[in-house]
Amino acid sequence: MEIKYYAEINETHYESKLDNGLKILIIQKKDYKSSSCFIAYPYGSLDIKQKIGDQTQEYPSGIAHFLEHKLFENNNGMDIMETFSHLSANVNAFTSHTETVYYFNSSKKNIKKPLNLLLDFVQNLSISDASVEKEKGIIIQELRMYMQMPEQRLVLETFQSLFHKHPIRLDIGGNELSVNSISREILERCYELNYHPSNALLVCITPNHPDLILSWIIENQKNKKFNEFNEINRIIDKEPSSVYHKNYEFEMDIQSSKMTYSFKVKSTFPNNKENLLKEWKYRLFLELVFSSMNPQYEKWMSENRIHDYFGYDVELNNEYGYIMFYGENEDKDNFINLIHEGLDTNINEFEGFFERLKRRYFAQLLRQFDDQDDYAITLIRSRFSHVDITDSILCLKEVKYSDLLLIRDEILEMDTSFVKMNCKV
């Protein structure tokens, strides 16, 4: 077992890799009373076109989410969730754009049984045609429910307006047409390709000694047989720098109109550490001008141009990037003008707030290591995006105030998209 100490966060990681390719990362928290274990695969909603060797395969959107549902089915009639409950553990799972994660939390110190159960049910897909057909109805009802949630619908419509063909524009669960096209054979093919131990990362945060946890995992894996692993690469078609819709409006049964005004990042870096650094520059600049640090902010609030539902989101990675502002406002021009007034703010007067703001973000980053779930998910996403767990902290420290002076012009060069959700008459 390899031992790595990270001085920036005062944490020690115990890492190992089994002969079958399973990567294991254990963090011992001696003072904790509970344990959390996560098994994750870099397989999410974006993985609808993959290259395996010389072959290219395409799948219906939503298939990773569908597969997550079906993993909880057991051919021996076992109720997975109830069995975890009997072991004093809570189990759950989620599918995101870039990963699928299964995990449990337990307050018992001896977690051998729930750890075995986690590995066993995730490493065994057993489904029937009938069960797949039944699941389609459940997932379609879930999709319809999500489409009635205003904030979720607004984000989806924003992605569909920003991007021409990148799969980020598709719902994680797919759509009714794509879900209905999924078969048992397609699910089994995706499972065999993407759920190999060589494609997995197992993270355990526990008061137990790492050697004990590792011995349980080795014992569980030693008699299991897996096919040869084929390296998989996600294929993303080249995306134009322009937005798909400059303006788009739709209606929902809501009390007040909601809108987004988004900037599409022209290009991102192949190395995600560089994207992290750039994202911090954007975030620090935007926080200086769209918060109470800016004297204009109080004026905007008094004029009812900013309400509780106002904010921004920034995401940059090696596949796409955007800056999204969202808020409640009946007047499109008023909202867009608000964003540009903020971007045009002279931040030379705010230099005194800069180091204070960095310290606040630094404290937020450190707090995530006290929460087992946040810690594990941060680890998983760091590994899958090929950055180190401390890179976000190091990039934050690296940002200089002078860097922010260049951000405004960079943002204003990006193509923009406006999306409005109107109240249904």
N, C-alpha and C positions, 0 to 999 in steps of 0.2 A: 504494500500500500504506500502510495506517495503522499507525503505530508507537505502542505503549503501554508505558510503563514502570511497573512495580509495585514501589514502594519497600519494601513490607512483606516481599517475598520476593526482592528484588533480581533481578527477571527482566524481560526485554523481549519483548513479543509483537508479531509482525508479522501483521497481519490484512488480508484482502482478500475481495472478493466478486465472482465472475464474472458475466457477463451472463446466464448460464443459471441463476443463483441459488445456485451452489455457494459455501459459506462456507469460507474457508481460514484456518487459524491455524498459524503457523510459529514455532517456538522454536529459535534457534540456540544449540547448546552446543558452543563451539569446542574444548573440551578432550575431548569425547567421541570415541570411536572408532567407535561404532555409531549407527545411525539407526532410528527407529520411526515408522511412519506408520499412522494410524487413520482409517477413514471410518465415520461413525456416523449413524444415523437414530433420531429419537425415536419409535420404533415397537417396542413390546415386548409382553409377554404381557397387559398390562392393556388393550391396544387391540383389544378384541373388539366394541366398539360405537363407531362413529365418525360424526361429522357432517361431511358434505362439501356445502357450500352449504346448500341447503334439504333435502337428502336425508340420511337416517339409514341406515347399513348395519351389519349384525351379521354376525359371523364365528364359526366354531368356535374354541374355546379351543385354544391351542397353534399357531396358524397362523403367528405371527411366527417361532417356533422352526423350524417346518417349512420356511418360506421361506429361512431361513438355511442349512439343509441343502442346499436345491436350488440355491442360488447357486453352489455349488462344482461343479455339473454344467456341462459345456461341450458344445455341439452338434457341435463339430469333433473331439471325441474327446480333447481335451487334459486331462491330469491336472493340475489346478490346483496341488495341493500339490507334486507332483513338479517342475513347472515352476518354482515358487518356489525349491525346493531347488537346482535347477540354476543359479539366479541367486544362490546363497549367501544365501538369505533363508528365514526360517521364517514361515509364514502360519498364522493361526488366526482364530476368530470366536467370539462368544458372544451369546446373547440373555438379557436380564434382564427384570424387570417393565416397565421404561420405555424400553429402547433395544436396538437391534441394532448390533453393532460388528464390523467386519472390519479386520484389521491384520496387518502384517508387521514383523519385526525383521531387520536386516542389519548385518553387521560391515564391509561394503564401503562406501567413501566414495561412489562413484558409484551412486546408487540409482534412476537414471532408469528402468531396465527393470522392476524390481519395483514401482515406483510406478505405471508405466503398466499393468502387469498387474493391480494392485489395482483401479485405476479401471475397467479394461476388463471384468474379470469381474463386478464388483459392479454395473456399469451395463448388464449384458446378461443377461437371464433367458431361457433357452432350454430348455424342458422338454417332455416327452412324457407322455401318459397312462400309458404303461407304466412310465416311471421314477417317476412319482408313486405308483403302486400299490406298486412295489418299496420305495420309501422308507418307506411306512407300516409295513411289517414291521420295518424297522430302528429306527424311532422308538419303536414299541410295545415292542420288546425293551429299548430304552434306558429307557423309563418303568418297566418291570417291574424292571429292575436298580435304579433309584433308589428304588423302593418297598421294596427289601430293605435299604436303608441306614438304620439306626436314627435317626441325627440328622436326616437329610433328611425321613424320614417323620414324626418328631415335630414338626418345624417346620410341615409341611403340615397336620397334624391340628390344630395350635394355631391356625393362620390360619383353618381351617374352623370352629373353635369360637369364635373372636373375632368373625368377620364374618358377617353374614347374606347379603349379596349382592355385596359388593365383589369384583371379579375377583382381588384379591390372594389370595383363598382358593383359587384354582385353580392347579394346577401349571403352571410355565412351559411345559412341553412338552404341556400338555393332558391328556387321558385317552384310553383306547382308543377310546371311542365318538366323541369329537370328531376324533381323528386319522383314523379311518376315513371320516369324512364330508367330508374335505377333497378337493377335486378340482383338476385343472389349471386350470380356469377361475377358481376362487376364488383360487388362488395368483397367477395373472396379474393379476387385478383388484386384489388387495392390493399387488402389486409396483408396478403402474402408479401407484397413488394415493400410496404411501408412500415410494417410492424415487426420487422426482424430485430433481434436484440442489438445488432450492430447499429441500428438507427435510433436506439433508445437511450435515454438518460434517466437514471434512478437517483433521486435526491431524498435523503433522510435527515431530518433535523430532530434530534432526540437527546434525552439525558443518558441513554445507554452508551456503553463504550463502542467505538467504531469497529473494533475487532469482533465483537459479539454480533453486531448487525451484519458485518460482512460474512461471517460464518453462516448465518441463517440464509443469506442470499445465495451463497455458493451451494449450500445443501439443497436449496430449492431448484437451482438450475442444473445440477450435475447430471440428472437423468433425462433432461428434456432434449429433444432433437429438433433441429431447425434446418431448413434448406439453405443452400449457399446464398450469401447476400450479394445482391447486385446494386452497385452504386446508383443512386437516384439524384437527378438534378431537376429542379423546377424550371420550366420554360416560360418566360414572360415575353410576349411580343413587344416590339419597340413601340413606345408610347410617344405621340407628338407632344411638343411643349405647350401647344395651345389647349384651351379647354374645349369640352364637347358642346356645352351650352353656355353662352354668355349670360343669358337670363332664362329662368324657368320658374313658373308659378303653378301651384296646384291647390286643391281645397281639401280640408278635413273638418270634422265636427269639433271645433275648438273654440275657446272663448276669446282669445286674442291672437293676432297673427304672429308667426315666428319666422325668422329669416336667417340666412347665412350669407356671408360675403367672404369668398375664399380666394387665396392666391396659390397658384400652382407652381411649385418649384421647378425651374427649367431643367436642371440636371442635378444628380446627387453623386456621391463618391462611391467607387467600388468597395473601399474600405470603410466599414461601419464606425470605426473609431473617429474618422474624419467627419462622418455624418453626426455623431454625438456632439462633437465640438461645435459644429455649425448650428445644431439644434439649440445648444445652450446659448449661443450668441443671440439667436432669434428670441428665445424665451426671456432672457435678461432684458433685452431691448423692449420687448412688448410689455413686460411687467413694470418697467420704469414709466412708460407712457400711458398704460391702461390700468392704473391703480391709484390709490390715494397719495402716492408719492408725487403725482402730477397735480398741481393746483387746479388744472382744468377739469379733473375728474369730478370734483364736488359740484362744479358748475353744470356739467353734463347730467348729474343726478338731479339737481334742483330743477333742471329744464325737462325732466322725465325722458331724457334720451337714453339713459341707462337704467335698467331695472335689475331685479334679483337674477333674472334669466339673461345674463350677459357674460360673455367670456370669450376665450379663444383656445384653440388647440393647435399644437404644432407636432408634426411627425415627419421625420426624415430617416430613410434607410437606403440601402443600395438598390432598391427597386422603384421607389416613388417618394414624393415629398409634397407637403401642402401646409398652408397656414389658414385656419378656418376661424372666422369670427361669427358668433351667433348671438341673437338677442330677440326681444319682443319690440316690435315697432310697426305701426300701420303705414309709415311713410318710407318707401324705398330710398329716396334721395337723402332723407334725413339720416338714415342709418349709414349709408355709404359715405356721406360727408363726415359723419362722426368718426369713422375709421380713418379717413384721410386726415382729418384734423389731428387725430392722435399720432399718426405716422409723421406728420409735419412738425410735431413738437420739437423745439430746440432742447435737446437733452444735455447741452453743455452745463445747464444749471443743476443737473441731477447727479453730478459726479460724487457728491457727498453721500448719496444713498447707495452707490454701487457696491461697495464692500459689505455694507449691511445686508443688502439683498443676497449677495453670494453666501454670506454666513447663514441666512435663513434657509436657503435651498440646501446648503450643506447639512444643516440639522435635519431637514426632511429626509435627505438621503440616508443619514445614519439611523433615523427612527425605523426605517423599513426593515432593518436587520433585527429588530426586537419582535417583529411579528413573523411567526413561522411561515405563514402562507405567502406573505409579501416577499420574504427572503427567498423562499424556494422558487417562486415564479420569476423573480428577478434573476436568479442563478440560471434557470432554464433558458430564459430569453437571451441572456448574455451569451451563453454557450452556443445557442442556435444561430445567433447573429455574428458569431466569431469575434466577440469582444470579451474583455476580462470584467469580472464583477466590480472591480474598482475603477474601470475606465471612465465611468460617468463622473465620479468624484474628481479624478485627475483632469478630465476635460473642463469641468466647472472651475477648478483652480487655475487652469491655463488661460481662461478668458480675461482679456484686459479691457479696461474702459475704452481705450482707443479703438478696439475692434467694433464696438457698438456704433461708432460714428459713421461706419460704412453700411450699416444694415438697412437704413431707411431706403436709400437709392436702390439697393439690391432687391428689396421687396417690391418697390414700385415698378420695377422692370418686368415683373411676373404677369402672366395673363390671369385674368380674374373671372370669377363666376358668381352670379347672384341667384339665390334660390329663396322663394317666399312661399310659406304655407299660409294660405288665406283661410279665414273663417267661412265655413259653408253657409250660404244664404238659405 
